[in-house]
């Protein structure tokens, strides 16, 4: 079976490539000319350059591949932008890139058996934020976000991903499967790494005083969900993906502190308005220097959001997804990797 993974050089994409090889797929890694191949060194990997923002060039690239190798049986579209200098760049990459890609494979009769689109829980935004008795677990004060809720994304990233989802869903007879992971962490991930680096230096930063209930998924569990979706053969469905647990906002930093054996920690909890000022200044500096920043307008909304619970029961029942790595074990593996690779 032939499998194309776009965004193959990225954090999530590189793990999808590795799992696909383990499962015996013929793997094509979709990359850009500038992409790093640091985690794509297996000689069994086939590479293909794909330019999602140039329809004519993309058509030529895909036509050349088709003439030699035929079409792919499955496509996992994991390419995307999570940080951009300008709002329009999110839409250019996450929406326009996806639209051009799907239009081109349909035009060239290269539609696969399944097109797995890696989206995000961020497409739903800050909903179910009013404290209410959680019917499934009285320990938590918010209700899980569910698939039939109305999306209301509050970030450019979430809005661009939602627009891409809507476009895919409106394609006639298109065999899509949409996965919406919550916060993905694990080896090779760089944003949560910054938190670990800060904690190693004895400081932890939090925002807001209302309770925050968050969810995570270890990268290998997300990869397993992708291959569960492929194995199930399901199409035209969307699923939330997490480890099935809910955590308090401080749990993640507590686990990092434990694994790093940091004896004391200065915990700084800033009010929302201060975070807004910091993110605003950071965004201005980012545009002046031409370098993306972790603290920006999108990050402000993400940190302010109080409820990140989501319902993964449909994924359990319909595609057989069973998360294996809970947060304590996942953080242990991640910190161990950071240490081994000299990141910490």
N, C-alpha and C positions, 0 to 999 in steps of 0.2 A: 504494500500500500504506500502511495506517495503522499507526503504531507509537507505543505508549505507553512512555515512559521514566519510571519512578518514581525519586525521589531526583535529579531533573533539575538541581536547583540546586547539587548537591554537586560535589566535585572530579571524580570519574569521570563522574557523570551529565551534567555540562555538556559534556564532550567527546563523549559518546555522542550527545547532541542535535545537535551540530555535524556529526558524521559522517553521521548520519541525513539531515540536510538536504542535505548534499553528494550523497548517494546517491539523492535524489529522493523520500524517504518523506514522507508527511504526518505531522508530528511533534506529539504531545501531550506536554507536559512536566508530569508529576505532581509537584505541590508542596504545601507546607503554606501556610497563611495567612501565617505568619511568614517564609517562605523568601525569601532574597535572589534577585533576578533580574539580578545584576551581569553574569553571563556568558550571559544568556538574552535578548538584546535583538533578535535577528533577528525581523522582523515576520511571518515565516512560521510561527512557533511558536504552537501553540494551548496554552492553559494549562487545567489542571483541578486543583482542590483535592481532595485525597484524605486522609481521616482513617482511618488503618489501625487505630486503637485504639477506634473507635466503630462497631460493625457496622451499626447502624441508619442513621447518618449516611452511612457509606460506601455502603450500598445505595442510598440516595437519590441520592447524587452520581453513582454509576455508572448508575443508571436514567435520570437526566436526560440524561446523555451518550448513552446508547444510543438514547433516543427521537429524538434529533436527528441523531446521527452513525453509529449502528449500533455494532458491536463492532470492536475493534482486530484487525488481522491478526497482529500480534506485540506481545508485552509484554517489556520488559527491566526486571526488578525490581532496581534498584540502590539502593533506599532502605535505610537501615540505620544503626545506631549503632556507632561504633568507640570512643567514650569516653563513659562514664556515671558519675554520682555513686554509684549503687548497683548492685549486681550484678543485682537484679531488673529494672532498667531495660533491660539488654541483652536479656533474654528478652521483655520487654513489646514492645520495638521489633522485634528481629530475628526472634523466633519468633512471638509472638502476632500481630504486625502482618502477617507473611507468611501465617499460618494464616487470619486473618480475610479477607485480600485474596483468597487463592485460593478459599476457601469461597464468597465473595460472587460472584466472577466465574463460578464454576460454577453457583451457584444462579440467576443471571440469564441463563444460557446465553450468556456472554461469553467462554468459553474460547477463546484464540487458537490459531493454527496452532502457535506455539511460545511457551513461557514461559521466557525466559532468566533464570536466577537467579544474580546475582553473589554468590558465597560467598567463601571464603578458604582458603588453605593452612592457616590456623590451626585448621581443624576436625580436623586430624590430630595436632596437638600435638607434643611432644618424643619422637618415635619414631626408630628407627634411629640412636640416639645413641652406640652402642658402636662405637669405631673398628674398621673392617674394610676390607679391600682393595676398592676400588670396581672392579667388573668392567668398567665402561665407560671409566674414566679413572684410571690408577694415581697421578695427581698428587693425588688427593683421598682422604681417609681415611674418609669416610662414604659410605654407599650412598644413592641417591635414594629419597625416599618415593614409593610407587607406589599406584595406585588400589585395589589389592586388599589393602593394609595395613589393619589395624584402627584406626580413628580413636581417639585418646585425647587430646582437647583439654584443655589445662591452663590455659585462660583462660576467663573468663565470656563474652567475645566469641566465641571458638571454639566453646564449648559451645552458645551460643544459635544460632549459624549451623548447627551440626550438627543441632540439633533441628529447625530449619526445613527443612534438606535432607531429613531422614528423613520429615517430614510430607509434603513434596511428593512424594517417591518412593512413598509409600504411597497416594497418590490414584489411584483407578482410571482408567486410560486418559488420564492427564494428560500433555500434550506438553512436559515440562520438559527443559531443558538446563541443567546446573549447571557454572559456571566457577569454578575455585578459583585466583585469582591469588596470587602471592607478594607481596612488598613492592612496592606501586605508587607510582611517583614521577613527577614532571614539573611543568610550570608549574601554578600555582594550589594546589599541595599544601603544607600548612602544617606537618606534623610533621617531614619531612626538612628543611624550611626552617630549623627551629630548629637543626639540626646545622650547616647552612651559616652561620647567624648566629653560632654559637659559634666555628666555625673562623675566620671573619672577625676574631673577637676573640682569635685565637691560642690557642684551647683546644679539645681534642678529648677526649671521654670514652668509655671502653670498659670492659667488665665481664668478669671471669673470665679464667682463664689457660689453659684448655683450648682447642684449636683450634676456630674457628668458621667454618663454610662456609655462605655465604648466597647468596640469589638475589634478583633484581629483575625487574620488568617496567615498561617505560616506558608511560605512560598510553595513548599512541596505539596501541601494540601490543596492549594489552588491549582497546581499542575495536575494533581490527581483528579480534581473536579473536571478539568478540561478533557482528560482522557475517559472519564466516566461518561461525559456527554457524548463523546465520539462513539464509545462502545454501545451506548444505549440506542443510537440511531435516531434519537428524538430531534425534531426540527420545529421551528417557529414557536420556541418557548424561551422564557427568560428566568434566570435564577439568581438569588442572592447567595453569596458564598462567604462563610466565616468559619471559625472553629466551633461554633455552636454555643459558645459561652458568652457571658457578659462580665465586664470588668469595671471597677472603679478607676477613675482617671489616674490615680497614684499607683495602681498595681504594676504597671509596666516599668515605671522608674524604680519601684521597690525591688523588682526582680533583677533589673540591671545592676542596682547597687549591691545586691547579694552576690551576683556572679562576679562582679569586679572586686568584691571584698573591700568596698569603700566604707570605712568605719563611721564617718559623719558626713552629713549632707546639708547644705544650706538650701532650704526650699523657699523659692520666691514665688509668691502668688500675686500677679499683677491684675489691677482692674481692667475691664474691657476697654475703657477709653484710652488707657496708656498703651495697650497693645495696638490699638488703631493708629495712634501717633507713630509708634515704632515701625509698624508695617508700612505706613505711608512714606516715612522718611527712607526706609530701606528700598521701597519701590522707586522712588525718585533717584536715589544713588545708582540703583541697578540700571535704569534707563540712561543715566549719564555715562556709566562705565561700559555699558553694553554687555554686562554679565548678569545672568539670572540670579535671583536671591531666593533663599528658602523662605524668608519672611516677606510676604507681599499681600496684596489685597485678598487673593484666594485663601492664603494661609490664615488670614485674620478670621474669615468666615468659618473655616474648618475648625480652628481652635475655639471659636465661640459656640459652635454647635454642641448641644448638651446630650442629644440622643443619637447614638450610633447603633442601636440594636436593630437587628433584621431577622426575618423569618426564613430559615434555611430548610424547613420541612419539605417543601416541594422538591428541592434538590435531592434530599435524602430518598424520598419516595419514588421520584420519576427517573432519576439517572443513577441511583445507588451511591450517591456521594456520602462518604463517612469520614469526617475529619479525624486525623490520628494524632496530631501534635497540638497539645494545648499550650497556653502561653508560657508557663513555667519551663517546660521542656524546650519550646521554641527559642526562648530567650537564652537558655543555657547553650543550645547549639550555635546560636548566632554570635554570642559573645566569644565562645570558644573559637569560632572561625575568625572573628576580628583579631583576636590575639594571635592566632596561628599565622595570619597573613600580615601581621605587623601594623594593622590599622590602629590598634590600641596598645 
